[in-house]
Amino acid sequence: MTNEEIIAKINETLAEEFEVDINVIKPDAPLMETLELDSLDLVDVVVLVEQNFGFNVTGEDFAKIRTFQDFYNLVIERTTK
């Protein structure tokens, strides 16, 4: 899977799961605010990552994520190792 394919899959999955317009998902947009996530929603994000990309996300991983680009970088790093 290319980086572009990973990003497209992330965007499509998050837009569908959290019922937001895919066009508001931009690399520099704040992830939590854009998707209106609370702490319970983060559990859903973890499950989505595990199901779609096959790796576990820890609380420490999420502590570093502010923007969608941060999230893309995490997924790309973990899936292309």
Secondary structure as UniProt FT lines:
FT   HELIX           3..17
FT   TURN            18..19
FT   HELIX           22..24
FT   TURN            27..28
FT   HELIX           31..35
FT   HELIX           39..53
FT   HELIX           59..63
FT   HELIX           68..79
//
